[in-house]
Amino acid sequence: MSADITARDLEEAGAVLAAESARFADFGWMRGTSGNLSVVLSRDPLRLAVTASGHDKGELTPADVVLVDGAGAAVRGGKPSAEAELHARVAALTGAGAVVHVHTVASVAMGHRHPGGIVFRDLEMLKGVGQPAHDVEVTLPVIANSQDMRELGDRLEAARNPRMPAVVVAGHGLYVWGETPRQARHHTEVVEWLLELELTAK
């Protein structure tokens, strides 16, 4: 993909992100104006469409999106989320085509309980993140929060588990990624299900 991104490209990406945001907001995972989503539009140079800052994620329109560069700085559009830099870092680090950031109760609660990482085992739902359902332990990393996106990105890079397309940011929420917005959505739903199960089981 090149960086020759048209207004129509950005609008189409905005429509996808608006639909995905509405879905997560309906789940109660993006309360108020919290959370943000992105989709990669170009790899060289890296360009992402990111949901605009300060908007109710259940009411986004295709216009409520900002084009950002590999450092998370706005290239076109309004003000991106403050966490756009981390979205770009995740996309560059993992090769993901889409990144989801939601603020769920289960992710924050489990991050507090298991600051060293959350271990899952013998669950059919692990297949939803590409892992065996039995006889294998899979750890969801937990990293300390920071308002400095570069520092947070460094922590994510150091802790990332290639077998788990997600990390919990302690006291903050959940970052999840996938090759496409649909896959990122599915990964998010699966990881959140796993977190909710562990939260209620213990």
N, C-alpha and C positions, 0 to 999 in steps of 0.2 A: 504494500500500500504506500502511496506517496502522500505528501502533505497538500496536494491540490484538492482541498476540501471545499465544496460549494456550500452556499446557504441552504440548499435543499438537503445536502448530506447532514448538515447540522440539525435541521428541522426534523428529519427522519429519525436521527438519533435521539432528539428531544422527545419525540412521540413515544419511542420505546422506553426511555427512562421515566417518562411521566406515567406510563402504564405500569411499569414495575414498581415505581414508588407508591402508586395508589394501592397496589396489592399489599405491599409491606405495611403501609399505613393502616389498612383495614385489619391487619393482624395485631395492630397496636405496637409494632416494632419501630415506628418512626413518629413518636408523639411530638406534638408541637411542630417545631421546624427542625427537629433533630434528624440525624442520619444524612447520607448522601450516596449517590450512585454514579458510576461512570462507565463509559464504553470506549474502547480504543478505535480511533478512526484512521490512524496512520502509525506506522512503525518507524519509519526513517524519513524525516525525524518523527519522534514520538509525539502524537497529538491525541488528546482524549476529550470527549464531550462529558462534562460533569454537571450535575444538578446545581442550579444557582443557589447562592446563600440566602438564608432568611425567609424561605418560602415554606408554606405548609405542604408537606410531601403528599398529602392526599388530594391536593388541588393543583398540581403542576400542569402546565400546558406545554406543548412542543417548543414554545419560545423560552421556557424557563431553564435554559441550558447554556453553558459557557464552554467555549473551546479553549483548552489549556495546553501548554507545552510540557516537555519532560520534567520541568521543575515545578509544575503546578501553577505557573503564571498565566493569566488570561491572555489569549491571543485574539479572541473575538467574543463579543458578548459582554455581559455585565460582570458582576462580582461572583467568582466561584466560591465554593465552600473553602473554608480555611484548611481543610484536610485534603484539598486537591493534590498537593505535593505528595502526600502519602499514597494516594491512588496511583499517581504516575510511577512512584517507586515500586509499588506492588506489580504493576503491569510490566515494568522493565525487568524486575527481578524474576518473576514467575512465568512471563510470556502470556499472561492472562489477557483475554479480550474484553473482560468486564469485571468490575469490582463493586461489591456491595458493602456498605457500612450501616449497620442497624444498632439501635440501643435497646437491647432486650433485658428483661429482669433476670432471666436465667443465666445469660452470659456474665452479667455483673456479679450475681450471687455466687456462681461457680468459680469465677475468677478470684473472688475473695477466699473461698474455701480451699482452692487448690492453686496457689500462686506458682507452683513448680510445674504446672501442666495438668490436664484432665485426661485420664486414661479410660479408653473404651475397649470393650472386649465382648465377644460372643453375642453380637447384636446384628440382626438381619439388616438394619438400616445402614450399617457401615458400607454395604454394597453401594449405597447412594453417593458415596465419595470415592468409589473405586477400590474399596478394601475388602478382604475376605470377611465373611460373617462369623467365622469361628477360628479359635486357636491362635489368633494373632492379636496382640495389643497395639492399639493406635493411640498416640498421644496428641491432643490438641494443645498447642503451646499457649501459655499465658505470659504476657509481657507487661511491665510497668508502664503506666501512662506518662505522657509528657505533652506539654503545649508546644514544644519544638518539634515540628514534623520531621526534620532531619534526624534528630535524636531518636524519635519514635521509629523511623524507618530503619535506623541502624539496629535497634532492638529487635524489630521484626525480622530483619535479615539474619541476625545471629540465632534467633530462636526457631525460625521457620522449619517445619517438618514437611519435606516434599510429599509425604504420603497423606497429608491433611491440608486441603486447600482453604485454610482458615487460621486465624489467630484470635484469641481473646485479649482485649486491652483492659487491664484491671481497672475497675471503677468507671469504665467508659462504655464498652460495648464489643461488638463482633465485626471483624473484617473477614470477608469471604470472597473468593474469586472463581472464575471459570473461563472457558474458551469463548463463550457467548453469554449474552445477558440471560438467556434461558437456563444455561448450565449453571451460571452463578446463582440464579434464583433457586434452582434445585439444590445446589450445595448448601445454600443458606438455610433452606427449609429443613434439610436433613441434619445439619449441624445443630440447629436450634432444637430440633426434636430430641437429639441425643442429650443436649444440655438440660432440657426440661425433664427428661426421664431421670437423669442423675440427680437433679435437684429434688424431685418428688420422691425418689426411691430412698434418699438418705436424709 
